Amino acid sequence: MSPDTRRSLAHDVWVQLPFLAWLVLLWMLLWHQFTPLAFVTGVVIAVFVTRVFRLPTVELSGRINVWYAFLFVVQFLWAVFLGALSVTIQVFDLRRQPGAAIIAVPLRYADDLIMTHVSVTSSLIPGSLVIEADRDRGILYLHVIGVHTKADVERFRAEVLRWERRIVRALGTPAQYRALRADALRAQGPDDSGPLSLSKRHRHEGPGS
């Protein structure tokens, strides 16, 4: 094996390692088991999937903001807790049936990886589940419970877009991050509510790249 071939193979393995780790984590989350056996079987499944159903090497963004990644984890865990609490309340509320809807959410900055992250995040939060992803148009379709009015639909759609922004801040490419900041600055106005306040916080917290 020539030196160039070895370097190419080493680069391919190095690029794939985060993807394999993510697959192992998804496997453990799927079975709700964080045991040595679940880890080993996850590694076997991840290697099998990436070798047998081989796709082009997944190029990661090359950017990670540790602070925003930490915030994302904290916010995600809190959302899981609140989602579980909300679902429990709806199940035991005998006064009315939990409303349900299928909601289309057009993502704004997502490539394949960001769309996958948003899909997994939304599906792991109790009360919502991604049932279809339109990769060409960048649209996620989610089945959501606890929806009774159009305002509920818009509130949930805005929440998914917030998760997309959080993921882009933490893991998005430099181009995605710049697009997010540019849109936030363009949307800035006298009203500091909603996503407009995000642009101000984002500007003062530094580039994050």
PyRosetta script that sets phi, psi and omega in degrees:
from pyrosetta import init, pose_from_sequence

init()
pose = pose_from_sequence("MSPDTRRSLAHDVWVQLPFLAWLVLLWMLLWHQFTPLAFVTGVVIAVFVTRVFRLPTVELSGRINVWYAFLFVVQFLWAVFLGALSVTIQVFDLRRQPGAAIIAVPLRYADDLIMTHVSVTSSLIPGSLVIEADRDRGILYLHVIGVHTKADVERFRAEVLRWERRIVRALGTPAQYRALRADALRAQGPDDSGPLSLSKRHRHEGPGS")
pose.set_psi(1, 126.2)
pose.set_omega(1, -177.0)
pose.set_phi(2, -72.2)
pose.set_psi(2, 159.2)
pose.set_omega(2, 178.0)
pose.set_phi(3, -58.6)
pose.set_psi(3, -38.5)
pose.set_omega(3, 179.8)
pose.set_phi(4, -64.0)
pose.set_psi(4, -40.0)
pose.set_omega(4, 178.9)
pose.set_phi(5, -66.1)
pose.set_psi(5, -40.9)
pose.set_omega(5, 178.9)
pose.set_phi(6, -64.0)
pose.set_psi(6, -42.1)
pose.set_omega(6, 178.6)
pose.set_phi(7, -63.7)
pose.set_psi(7, -40.5)
pose.set_omega(7, 178.9)
pose.set_phi(8, -64.5)
pose.set_psi(8, -41.7)
pose.set_omega(8, 178.8)
pose.set_phi(9, -65.6)
pose.set_psi(9, -42.7)
pose.set_omega(9, 179.6)
pose.set_phi(10, -63.7)
pose.set_psi(10, -40.3)
pose.set_omega(10, 178.3)
pose.set_phi(11, -63.9)
pose.set_psi(11, -42.0)
pose.set_omega(11, 179.9)
pose.set_phi(12, -62.0)
pose.set_psi(12, -44.1)
pose.set_omega(12, 179.6)
pose.set_phi(13, -65.3)
pose.set_psi(13, -42.6)
pose.set_omega(13, -178.5)
pose.set_phi(14, -63.1)
pose.set_psi(14, -42.2)
pose.set_omega(14, 179.8)
pose.set_phi(15, -66.2)
pose.set_psi(15, -35.1)
pose.set_omega(15, -177.0)
pose.set_phi(16, -79.0)
pose.set_psi(16, -19.0)
pose.set_omega(16, -175.5)
pose.set_phi(17, -57.1)
pose.set_psi(17, -48.1)
pose.set_omega(17, 177.8)
pose.set_phi(18, -61.0)
pose.set_psi(18, -36.3)
pose.set_omega(18, 178.9)
pose.set_phi(19, -65.6)
pose.set_psi(19, -42.2)
pose.set_omega(19, 177.5)
pose.set_phi(20, -63.7)
pose.set_psi(20, -41.6)
pose.set_omega(20, 178.5)
pose.set_phi(21, -62.2)
pose.set_psi(21, -39.0)
pose.set_omega(21, 178.6)
pose.set_phi(22, -65.3)
pose.set_psi(22, -40.4)
pose.set_omega(22, 177.4)
pose.set_phi(23, -63.5)
pose.set_psi(23, -40.0)
pose.set_omega(23, 178.2)
pose.set_phi(24, -63.8)
pose.set_psi(24, -42.9)
pose.set_omega(24, 178.8)
pose.set_phi(25, -62.9)
pose.set_psi(25, -42.7)
pose.set_omega(25, 178.1)
pose.set_phi(26, -61.7)
pose.set_psi(26, -39.4)
pose.set_omega(26, 178.4)
pose.set_phi(27, -61.4)
pose.set_psi(27, -44.0)
pose.set_omega(27, -179.2)
pose.set_phi(28, -68.8)
pose.set_psi(28, -37.9)
pose.set_omega(28, 176.5)
pose.set_phi(29, -67.0)
pose.set_psi(29, -37.2)
pose.set_omega(29, -179.9)
pose.set_phi(30, -59.7)
pose.set_psi(30, -41.7)
pose.set_omega(30, -177.5)
pose.set_phi(31, -95.5)
pose.set_psi(31, 0.0)
pose.set_omega(31, 179.7)
pose.set_phi(32, 54.0)
pose.set_psi(32, 39.4)
pose.set_omega(32, 179.4)
pose.set_phi(33, -132.8)
pose.set_psi(33, 127.6)
pose.set_omega(33, 177.8)
pose.set_phi(34, -120.3)
pose.set_psi(34, 64.9)
pose.set_omega(34, -177.0)
pose.set_phi(35, -118.0)
pose.set_psi(35, 162.1)
pose.set_omega(35, 176.1)
pose.set_phi(36, -55.8)
pose.set_psi(36, -39.4)
pose.set_omega(36, 179.4)
pose.set_phi(37, -64.1)
pose.set_psi(37, -42.1)
pose.set_omega(37, 178.8)
pose.set_phi(38, -64.4)
pose.set_psi(38, -36.9)
pose.set_omega(38, 178.9)
pose.set_phi(39, -66.0)
pose.set_psi(39, -46.1)
pose.set_omega(39, -178.1)
pose.set_phi(40, -64.2)
pose.set_psi(40, -45.9)
pose.set_omega(40, 179.0)
pose.set_phi(41, -64.7)
pose.set_psi(41, -34.6)
pose.set_omega(41, 176.9)
pose.set_phi(42, -63.7)
pose.set_psi(42, -40.9)
pose.set_omega(42, 177.0)
pose.set_phi(43, -62.5)
pose.set_psi(43, -43.9)
pose.set_omega(43, 179.9)
pose.set_phi(44, -61.5)
pose.set_psi(44, -45.7)
pose.set_omega(44, -179.5)
pose.set_phi(45, -64.6)
pose.set_psi(45, -42.2)
pose.set_omega(45, -178.9)
pose.set_phi(46, -62.9)
pose.set_psi(46, -44.7)
pose.set_omega(46, 178.6)
pose.set_phi(47, -64.6)
pose.set_psi(47, -42.0)
pose.set_omega(47, -179.9)
pose.set_phi(48, -61.8)
pose.set_psi(48, -46.2)
pose.set_omega(48, -177.4)
pose.set_phi(49, -64.7)
pose.set_psi(49, -44.1)
pose.set_omega(49, -176.8)
pose.set_phi(50, -74.6)
pose.set_psi(50, -22.9)
pose.set_omega(50, 178.6)
pose.set_phi(51, -89.4)
pose.set_psi(51, -45.8)
pose.set_omega(51, -176.4)
pose.set_phi(52, -76.0)
pose.set_psi(52, -45.7)
pose.set_omega(52, 178.6)
pose.set_phi(53, -101.9)
pose.set_psi(53, 58.1)
pose.set_omega(53, -171.2)
pose.set_phi(54, -67.8)
pose.set_psi(54, 129.7)
pose.set_omega(54, 175.7)
pose.set_phi(55, -117.2)
pose.set_psi(55, 168.1)
pose.set_omega(55, 175.2)
pose.set_phi(56, -56.0)
pose.set_psi(56, 149.0)
pose.set_omega(56, -178.1)
pose.set_phi(57, -55.6)
pose.set_psi(57, 132.0)
pose.set_omega(57, 179.8)
pose.set_phi(58, -80.7)
pose.set_psi(58, 115.2)
pose.set_omega(58, 178.3)
pose.set_phi(59, -88.2)
pose.set_psi(59, 120.3)
pose.set_omega(59, 177.3)
pose.set_phi(60, -78.5)
pose.set_psi(60, 171.3)
pose.set_omega(60, -172.3)
pose.set_phi(61, -68.8)
pose.set_psi(61, -23.1)
pose.set_omega(61, -175.1)
pose.set_phi(62, 77.0)
pose.set_psi(62, 12.0)
pose.set_omega(62, -178.7)
pose.set_phi(63, -139.8)
pose.set_psi(63, 135.0)
pose.set_omega(63, 172.7)
pose.set_phi(64, -145.9)
pose.set_psi(64, 132.6)
pose.set_omega(64, 175.2)
pose.set_phi(65, -104.8)
pose.set_psi(65, 112.4)
pose.set_omega(65, -173.3)
pose.set_phi(66, -62.5)
pose.set_psi(66, -39.8)
pose.set_omega(66, -178.1)
pose.set_phi(67, -65.1)
pose.set_psi(67, -47.9)
pose.set_omega(67, 179.9)
pose.set_phi(68, -68.3)
pose.set_psi(68, -32.1)
pose.set_omega(68, 175.6)
pose.set_phi(69, -64.9)
pose.set_psi(69, -42.0)
pose.set_omega(69, 177.2)
pose.set_phi(70, -62.9)
pose.set_psi(70, -45.5)
pose.set_omega(70, 177.6)
pose.set_phi(71, -59.2)
pose.set_psi(71, -40.6)
pose.set_omega(71, 179.6)
pose.set_phi(72, -60.3)
pose.set_psi(72, -45.3)
pose.set_omega(72, -179.5)
pose.set_phi(73, -61.8)
pose.set_psi(73, -45.1)
pose.set_omega(73, 179.5)
pose.set_phi(74, -62.6)
pose.set_psi(74, -46.7)
pose.set_omega(74, 179.9)
pose.set_phi(75, -63.9)
pose.set_psi(75, -36.5)
pose.set_omega(75, 179.5)
pose.set_phi(76, -66.2)
pose.set_psi(76, -46.5)
pose.set_omega(76, 179.5)
pose.set_phi(77, -62.1)
pose.set_psi(77, -39.8)
pose.set_omega(77, 177.7)
pose.set_phi(78, -65.4)
pose.set_psi(78, -40.1)
pose.set_omega(78, 178.9)
pose.set_phi(79, -65.5)
pose.set_psi(79, -37.1)
pose.set_omega(79, 176.7)
pose.set_phi(80, -62.7)
pose.set_psi(80, -43.5)
pose.set_omega(80, 178.6)
pose.set_phi(81, -62.3)
pose.set_psi(81, -48.3)
pose.set_omega(81, -179.7)
pose.set_phi(82, -64.7)
pose.set_psi(82, -37.8)
pose.set_omega(82, 178.6)
pose.set_phi(83, -64.2)
pose.set_psi(83, -43.3)
pose.set_omega(83, 178.3)
pose.set_phi(84, -63.5)
pose.set_psi(84, -40.3)
pose.set_omega(84, 178.4)
pose.set_phi(85, -64.8)
pose.set_psi(85, -42.9)
pose.set_omega(85, 179.8)
pose.set_phi(86, -63.6)
pose.set_psi(86, -43.6)
pose.set_omega(86, 179.4)
pose.set_phi(87, -63.8)
pose.set_psi(87, -41.3)
pose.set_omega(87, 179.1)
pose.set_phi(88, -61.5)
pose.set_psi(88, -43.4)
pose.set_omega(88, 179.5)
pose.set_phi(89, -62.9)
pose.set_psi(89, -41.4)
pose.set_omega(89, -179.4)
pose.set_phi(90, -66.9)
pose.set_psi(90, -36.3)
pose.set_omega(90, -180.0)
pose.set_phi(91, -65.1)
pose.set_psi(91, -39.4)
pose.set_omega(91, -175.8)
pose.set_phi(92, -94.3)
pose.set_psi(92, 2.1)
pose.set_omega(92, 176.2)
pose.set_phi(93, -86.6)
pose.set_psi(93, 100.6)
pose.set_omega(93, -175.6)
pose.set_phi(94, -82.8)
pose.set_psi(94, -3.2)
pose.set_omega(94, -178.0)
pose.set_phi(95, -75.1)
pose.set_psi(95, -27.5)
pose.set_omega(95, 179.3)
pose.set_phi(96, -154.5)
pose.set_psi(96, 156.8)
pose.set_omega(96, 178.9)
pose.set_phi(97, -80.0)
pose.set_psi(97, 142.2)
pose.set_omega(97, 176.1)
pose.set_phi(98, -63.6)
pose.set_psi(98, 127.5)
pose.set_omega(98, 176.7)
pose.set_phi(99, -72.7)
pose.set_psi(99, 155.4)
pose.set_omega(99, 179.9)
pose.set_phi(100, -142.1)
pose.set_psi(100, 151.2)
pose.set_omega(100, -179.8)
pose.set_phi(101, -156.2)
pose.set_psi(101, 156.7)
pose.set_omega(101, 170.5)
pose.set_phi(102, -104.3)
pose.set_psi(102, 119.6)
pose.set_omega(102, -171.4)
pose.set_phi(103, -116.4)
pose.set_psi(103, 130.5)
pose.set_omega(103, 174.8)
pose.set_phi(104, -92.0)
pose.set_psi(104, 130.5)
pose.set_omega(104, -179.2)
pose.set_phi(105, -124.0)
pose.set_psi(105, 104.4)
pose.set_omega(105, 176.0)
pose.set_phi(106, -74.8)
pose.set_psi(106, 116.8)
pose.set_omega(106, 177.9)
pose.set_phi(107, -76.4)
pose.set_psi(107, 156.7)
pose.set_omega(107, -171.3)
pose.set_phi(108, -108.6)
pose.set_psi(108, -27.1)
pose.set_omega(108, -173.9)
pose.set_phi(109, -127.6)
pose.set_psi(109, 7.2)
pose.set_omega(109, -164.3)
pose.set_phi(110, -83.1)
pose.set_psi(110, 131.8)
pose.set_omega(110, 159.7)
pose.set_phi(111, -98.0)
pose.set_psi(111, -166.8)
pose.set_omega(111, -176.7)
pose.set_phi(112, -60.3)
pose.set_psi(112, -42.8)
pose.set_omega(112, -176.8)
pose.set_phi(113, -68.8)
pose.set_psi(113, -45.7)
pose.set_omega(113, 179.7)
pose.set_phi(114, -63.6)
pose.set_psi(114, -40.8)
pose.set_omega(114, 177.6)
pose.set_phi(115, -61.0)
pose.set_psi(115, -39.9)
pose.set_omega(115, 178.0)
pose.set_phi(116, -64.4)
pose.set_psi(116, -44.6)
pose.set_omega(116, 179.3)
pose.set_phi(117, -61.7)
pose.set_psi(117, -43.7)
pose.set_omega(117, 179.8)
pose.set_phi(118, -65.1)
pose.set_psi(118, -40.4)
pose.set_omega(118, 180.0)
pose.set_phi(119, -62.6)
pose.set_psi(119, -47.3)
pose.set_omega(119, -179.0)
pose.set_phi(120, -65.0)
pose.set_psi(120, -44.2)
pose.set_omega(120, -180.0)
pose.set_phi(121, -59.7)
pose.set_psi(121, -47.5)
pose.set_omega(121, -178.6)
pose.set_phi(122, -64.7)
pose.set_psi(122, -36.6)
pose.set_omega(122, -178.1)
pose.set_phi(123, -74.7)
pose.set_psi(123, -27.9)
pose.set_omega(123, -179.3)
pose.set_phi(124, -79.9)
pose.set_psi(124, -18.2)
pose.set_omega(124, 176.9)
pose.set_phi(125, -81.6)
pose.set_psi(125, 120.4)
pose.set_omega(125, -177.5)
pose.set_phi(126, -56.0)
pose.set_psi(126, 137.8)
pose.set_omega(126, 178.8)
pose.set_phi(127, 107.8)
pose.set_psi(127, -11.4)
pose.set_omega(127, 179.6)
pose.set_phi(128, -142.3)
pose.set_psi(128, 151.2)
pose.set_omega(128, -179.1)
pose.set_phi(129, -151.4)
pose.set_psi(129, 128.9)
pose.set_omega(129, 176.4)
pose.set_phi(130, -74.8)
pose.set_psi(130, 123.8)
pose.set_omega(130, -179.6)
pose.set_phi(131, -106.4)
pose.set_psi(131, -17.9)
pose.set_omega(131, 178.5)
pose.set_phi(132, -160.5)
pose.set_psi(132, 146.3)
pose.set_omega(132, 176.5)
pose.set_phi(133, -128.5)
pose.set_psi(133, 119.3)
pose.set_omega(133, 176.1)
pose.set_phi(134, -90.8)
pose.set_psi(134, 96.1)
pose.set_omega(134, -174.4)
pose.set_phi(135, -65.5)
pose.set_psi(135, -39.0)
pose.set_omega(135, -176.1)
pose.set_phi(136, -64.8)
pose.set_psi(136, -39.8)
pose.set_omega(136, -178.3)
pose.set_phi(137, -99.2)
pose.set_psi(137, -4.3)
pose.set_omega(137, 178.6)
pose.set_phi(138, 67.7)
pose.set_psi(138, 41.1)
pose.set_omega(138, -177.6)
pose.set_phi(139, -118.0)
pose.set_psi(139, 132.1)
pose.set_omega(139, 172.8)
pose.set_phi(140, -103.2)
pose.set_psi(140, 139.2)
pose.set_omega(140, 175.0)
pose.set_phi(141, -113.2)
pose.set_psi(141, 121.9)
pose.set_omega(141, -175.1)
pose.set_phi(142, -122.7)
pose.set_psi(142, 140.1)
pose.set_omega(142, 170.6)
pose.set_phi(143, -91.6)
pose.set_psi(143, 124.0)
pose.set_omega(143, -172.9)
pose.set_phi(144, -127.7)
pose.set_psi(144, 138.1)
pose.set_omega(144, 172.8)
pose.set_phi(145, -105.6)
pose.set_psi(145, 159.8)
pose.set_omega(145, -177.2)
pose.set_phi(146, 85.8)
pose.set_psi(146, 22.5)
pose.set_omega(146, -179.2)
pose.set_phi(147, -109.4)
pose.set_psi(147, 122.8)
pose.set_omega(147, -179.0)
pose.set_phi(148, -124.6)
pose.set_psi(148, -27.6)
pose.set_omega(148, -175.6)
pose.set_phi(149, -131.6)
pose.set_psi(149, 169.6)
pose.set_omega(149, 176.2)
pose.set_phi(150, -63.2)
pose.set_psi(150, -32.7)
pose.set_omega(150, 177.4)
pose.set_phi(151, -62.8)
pose.set_psi(151, -37.0)
pose.set_omega(151, 176.9)
pose.set_phi(152, -63.5)
pose.set_psi(152, -39.8)
pose.set_omega(152, 178.7)
pose.set_phi(153, -62.0)
pose.set_psi(153, -47.5)
pose.set_omega(153, -178.8)
pose.set_phi(154, -66.0)
pose.set_psi(154, -36.7)
pose.set_omega(154, 178.4)
pose.set_phi(155, -63.2)
pose.set_psi(155, -43.3)
pose.set_omega(155, -179.9)
pose.set_phi(156, -69.0)
pose.set_psi(156, -40.2)
pose.set_omega(156, 178.7)
pose.set_phi(157, -60.9)
pose.set_psi(157, -41.8)
pose.set_omega(157, 178.1)
pose.set_phi(158, -63.7)
pose.set_psi(158, -35.1)
pose.set_omega(158, 179.7)
pose.set_phi(159, -66.2)
pose.set_psi(159, -41.3)
pose.set_omega(159, 177.7)
pose.set_phi(160, -63.0)
pose.set_psi(160, -41.3)
pose.set_omega(160, 178.7)
pose.set_phi(161, -66.0)
pose.set_psi(161, -31.1)
pose.set_omega(161, 174.5)
pose.set_phi(162, -65.1)
pose.set_psi(162, -40.1)
pose.set_omega(162, 176.8)
pose.set_phi(163, -63.3)
pose.set_psi(163, -38.4)
pose.set_omega(163, 177.4)
pose.set_phi(164, -61.1)
pose.set_psi(164, -44.7)
pose.set_omega(164, 179.9)
pose.set_phi(165, -63.5)
pose.set_psi(165, -41.4)
pose.set_omega(165, 178.7)
pose.set_phi(166, -61.2)
pose.set_psi(166, -41.4)
pose.set_omega(166, -179.1)
pose.set_phi(167, -68.9)
pose.set_psi(167, -40.4)
pose.set_omega(167, 178.1)
pose.set_phi(168, -62.6)
pose.set_psi(168, -41.2)
pose.set_omega(168, 178.1)
pose.set_phi(169, -61.8)
pose.set_psi(169, -37.4)
pose.set_omega(169, -176.0)
pose.set_phi(170, -83.0)
pose.set_psi(170, -40.8)
pose.set_omega(170, -168.4)
pose.set_phi(171, -131.7)
pose.set_psi(171, -4.4)
pose.set_omega(171, -174.8)
pose.set_phi(172, -67.5)
pose.set_psi(172, 164.0)
pose.set_omega(172, 176.6)
pose.set_phi(173, -68.9)
pose.set_psi(173, 160.0)
pose.set_omega(173, 175.5)
pose.set_phi(174, -54.8)
pose.set_psi(174, -37.1)
pose.set_omega(174, 179.4)
pose.set_phi(175, -66.5)
pose.set_psi(175, -41.8)
pose.set_omega(175, 177.7)
pose.set_phi(176, -64.1)
pose.set_psi(176, -41.4)
pose.set_omega(176, -179.8)
pose.set_phi(177, -64.3)
pose.set_psi(177, -42.2)
pose.set_omega(177, 177.9)
pose.set_phi(178, -64.0)
pose.set_psi(178, -40.0)
pose.set_omega(178, 178.2)
pose.set_phi(179, -63.7)
pose.set_psi(179, -39.7)
pose.set_omega(179, 178.3)
pose.set_phi(180, -62.7)
pose.set_psi(180, -46.1)
pose.set_omega(180, 179.9)
pose.set_phi(181, -65.3)
pose.set_psi(181, -40.9)
pose.set_omega(181, -179.8)
pose.set_phi(182, -63.2)
pose.set_psi(182, -42.6)
pose.set_omega(182, 179.0)
pose.set_phi(183, -65.2)
pose.set_psi(183, -39.4)
pose.set_omega(183, 179.3)
pose.set_phi(184, -64.3)
pose.set_psi(184, -40.4)
pose.set_omega(184, 179.4)
pose.set_phi(185, -69.0)
pose.set_psi(185, -38.1)
pose.set_omega(185, 178.1)
pose.set_phi(186, -66.1)
pose.set_psi(186, -34.2)
pose.set_omega(186, -178.1)
pose.set_phi(187, -81.3)
pose.set_psi(187, -8.7)
pose.set_omega(187, -175.6)
pose.set_phi(188, -65.9)
pose.set_psi(188, 137.2)
pose.set_omega(188, 179.8)
pose.set_phi(189, -152.0)
pose.set_psi(189, -167.4)
pose.set_omega(189, -179.2)
pose.set_phi(190, -68.2)
pose.set_psi(190, -24.0)
pose.set_omega(190, -179.5)
pose.set_phi(191, -88.0)
pose.set_psi(191, 122.0)
pose.set_omega(191, -177.0)
pose.set_phi(192, -93.9)
pose.set_psi(192, 15.3)
pose.set_omega(192, -178.5)
pose.set_phi(193, -85.7)
pose.set_psi(193, 162.0)
pose.set_omega(193, 173.6)
pose.set_phi(194, 62.8)
pose.set_psi(194, -140.9)
pose.set_omega(194, -174.4)
pose.set_phi(195, -69.3)
pose.set_psi(195, -15.4)
pose.set_omega(195, -178.6)
pose.set_phi(196, -66.4)
pose.set_psi(196, -38.4)
pose.set_omega(196, 179.3)
pose.set_phi(197, -67.1)
pose.set_psi(197, -24.9)
pose.set_omega(197, 179.2)
pose.set_phi(198, -63.5)
pose.set_psi(198, -38.8)
pose.set_omega(198, -177.7)
pose.set_phi(199, -65.1)
pose.set_psi(199, -36.4)
pose.set_omega(199, 179.1)
pose.set_phi(200, -67.1)
pose.set_psi(200, -46.7)
pose.set_omega(200, 178.4)
pose.set_phi(201, -60.7)
pose.set_psi(201, -41.2)
pose.set_omega(201, -176.3)
pose.set_phi(202, -64.1)
pose.set_psi(202, -39.1)
pose.set_omega(202, -178.5)
pose.set_phi(203, -66.6)
pose.set_psi(203, -39.7)
pose.set_omega(203, -177.2)
pose.set_phi(204, -78.6)
pose.set_psi(204, -19.4)
pose.set_omega(204, -176.7)
pose.set_phi(205, -87.1)
pose.set_psi(205, -0.5)
pose.set_omega(205, 174.5)
pose.set_phi(206, 96.2)
pose.set_psi(206, 173.6)
pose.set_omega(206, -174.0)
pose.set_phi(207, -68.2)
pose.set_psi(207, -31.3)
pose.set_omega(207, 176.6)
pose.set_phi(208, 67.5)
pose.set_psi(208, 12.8)
pose.set_omega(208, 179.9)
pose.set_phi(209, -110.3)
pose.dump_pdb("model.pdb")
